[in-house]
Amino acid sequence: MGLWKRWRRRGAKASRRYPVPLSTHQLWMVSLSAPVSRDSGASRKTLYPYTRIDDDSARRWLAEQWEITSREELVDRLDDLSRSGYRARALQVTGVAPLAWDAALYVDITRRGFACGLIDEPDAWTALKNIVPAVVGTYGSWQEYAAHYLLGRQVWREGLQGRAESAADLPAPQATADAHLRALLDPANRSSPWNLAPWGTISHPDRPR
């Protein structure tokens, strides 16, 4: 009974609600948030951000982490991330503006907003398409994208250290993010969305997978 209750609480598999595989362009766009999605329950190959339906978790995460509880707040946050985001602070500290960090957060927030119903599926895809030109114009590979993501995360994490009361209040160590990115970039990792949708995918005609 305990296992059944936990399964009911987590929800059915997301693939049952969204059975149609993403196209190559859609998978590439979703994959921009792969660095953020480290949890075992995260989905890196669907627009829905979890492997099982859990709309409440998406709603709670947006409210607690980003103070987003409405469509208007979601749109405002996406607009900020697309225009300047955290890379403005990183530019002051390092002389480099890591768009990848903001792009990964942008896509992650969009997917969670879709999951909890703040935006519908067409609007979610439109939001993802809007960030593509800037990303493609800035990077030439997943390796370059990963390097800037890690730089942005490091500056962000170091900025939190002065305000955290203890190490437990800080996000995962940078080494954890490093290991996750190495796994995504590993050519032998068949489950990595970056291997399923190579960087050049977005520059070729879209097609079903």
Salt bridges, closest charged atoms under 4 A:
ASP55 OD2 - ARG17 NH1 3.77
ASP56 OD1 - ARG59 NH1 2.83
ASP79 OD1 - ARG83 NE 2.90
ASP102 OD2 - ARG87 NH1 2.80
ASP108 OD2 - ARG112 NE 3.15
ASP123 OD2 - ARG71 NH2 3.08
